[in-house]
């Protein structure tokens, strides 16, 4: 295999067509670290404003390490996969305290830090330190599967794919090469329609030469994604504040704030579910009122339908049974808390809907919240 031909073709193409992205010119390893965390599972155009805002507010690794966890989540809000924010924060703290603030340049050490797998480590070390380490994200797996006509599904062919990514890599310009490879994956060798006529590797692509470019990579049969209906309450107190609580520190959407609620059990109505969940999570009695909004949302492994009702505090002192913390908040202050994406539609609905139909006893101030 003439590896040099592949390198020259790709880097020449990159010189003309490579994307102008804000993290590309930087030589600051911390900025590279931030970009690599954000680019895990998120598209470039979505990442750009988050990256710029992050570096403006936390310009150094020390700033990130010292930041409050709530501020970290607020900066990440809307980017999804929130575990990455926590891992980035922890990684900066570990680098600060264990490595004197310097990002370790050994792959074996870097991949022991939270949230850093081999691809992220390869991206950081090749870009920030020009070390000859390959990458293998989803786009690269697709390009290599087509380029070398690999008929084993990528998730069962990792060893061979890493081998090709390493063999192709330009040892003199590894950072530039990896960026170029990502650009081919993101703009040319697209999942549904590969634009082979625009590809720097067309003349050496085995997938294209054997007309398999549209059927590669081979996919495993898709698993059905489970669906859950969740009853959610926007609970008001007599002061016109709403109740929010903070999710546990582990699991899906860890540490984010949300309107309380939970899974609707078989045979249960949504209002009954909301009443039960608020009692189980916070030990409060509430009255369930009118429907506010229904929100459909999809995570990678789960689809949810949030059926949201107004609710009204009746009695009880909040206990932290299924959450870390709770707060009664004015509507205008909700923006200070990091919420999962699906909850933003609830906040929007609250901002645009008329005041809820207050029960008589609340309107007269007979019910007081704790
Ligand atoms: S020639 Fe076509 S299939 Fe092959 S790598 Fe390029 S875009 Fe992908």
Boltz pocket constraint, residues with backbone or C-beta under 6 A from the ligand:
constraints:
  - pocket:
      binder: B
      contacts: [[A, 143], [A, 146], [A, 147], [A, 188], [A, 189], [A, 190], [A, 194], [A, 195], [A, 196], [A, 197], [A, 199], [A, 200], [A, 201], [A, 202], [A, 203], [A, 205], [A, 206], [A, 207], [A, 208], [A, 213]]
      max_distance: 6.0
